[in-house]
């Protein structure tokens, strides 16, 4: 067992307003894509995040075995 964390958070600039509930990790990064493998998904530990267009959302991830 063990864990591996990102050395820095991943940042994404939002293009619209809404509520972000969590994040996922997949083998492809195509917007609206339907291929690839879902590796992991989860809700944010701090709860939902209300966002506006042009907000920057930074997410950290730790994988553990």
Secondary structure as UniProt FT lines:
FT   STRAND          3..5
FT   STRAND          10..13
FT   STRAND          18..20
FT   STRAND          22..26
FT   TURN            31..32
FT   STRAND          38..43
FT   TURN            45..46
FT   STRAND          49..51
FT   TURN            53..54
FT   STRAND          56..59
FT   STRAND          62..64
//
